[in-house]
């Protein structure tokens, strides 16, 4: 059996992957202890990523306009719900600019 950990190139790439994985953690400006709120934020982020990166641009779109509109509405209402949940949690912190 071949032990890959003895090779320096493999060990260096594993440490690089661990370093990048540590850097990709999101920073919380406002501490969020509400699990439902954090899940809603992650869900919205993933759906926005799907629309922006995974789906092709509208002229070459593989999905119809109704599906794209539905996804966009889903993201919009999720964002509204996130803002409402944060405002309900700490009303004095937000929107006092």
N, C-alpha and C positions, 0 to 999 in steps of 0.2 A: 504494500500500500504506500502511496506517495504522500508525504507530509508537506503540504503547500506552505505551512507557516515558516518553514526553514528558508524559503526563498525570499531574499530582500525585496524584490519587486512586488511580490504578493503582499508582504507585510506592510510595505509603504502604501499600497493601494487600499488596504483595509483600514489603515489609520486615516487616510485621506477621506474615505467614505464616512468614517465615524466623525471626523471633524466637520464635514459638510452637513451631516445629519444633525449635529449639534447647532450649527449656525442657522438652520432652516426653521427653528422654532419661532413662532410668532411672539412678539412682545405685547404685553397687556398694559395699555396706558391707564385704563381703569380696571381695577381688580374685579373680575367677574366670578362670583361664587355660584351663580345660578346655572345649573347643568343644562336646563332647557334652552337658556339664552346662548350658551356656548355652542350647543348642537345646532341651533338655528343659524348662527354665524357661520359655522363650518359648512352647513348645507348650502347656504347662499353663496359662499365663496366657491364651492365646487360647481354649482350650477352656472355661475358667472364664468368660471374657467371653461366649462363645456361650450358655452355660447361663444366666448372670445377666441378660444384656441382650437377646440376639437372640431366644431362645425365649420364647414366651408363658408366663404363669404356669400351673401345673398344671390348674386347673379348665377353662381354655380351651385347653389344650395341643393343638397340632396333631400332636404325636408321641405314641406310646403310652408307657406307664409303663416298659416294658422298655428302650426306647431311652434314656429319661432315666436309668434306673438304670445302664445300660451306660456312658453318658457320665460319670456321677458316679463310678463305679468306676474308670474310666480316669483321671480326675483324681486320685482318692485314691492309686492305685498310682504315678502319676507323682510325686506329692508325696513318697511314701515313698521312691521311688528317688532323688529329689533330696536328701533328708535323708541317705540312706545314702551317696551320692556325696560330699557335703560332709563328713560324719563321717570317711569314709575318707581324705579329703584332708588335713584338719587336725583331728584328734580332740581336741586340747587346747583349741581355741578355743570349741567349741560345748558347750552343755548343762552349764555349770559355774556355775549361778546359786546 
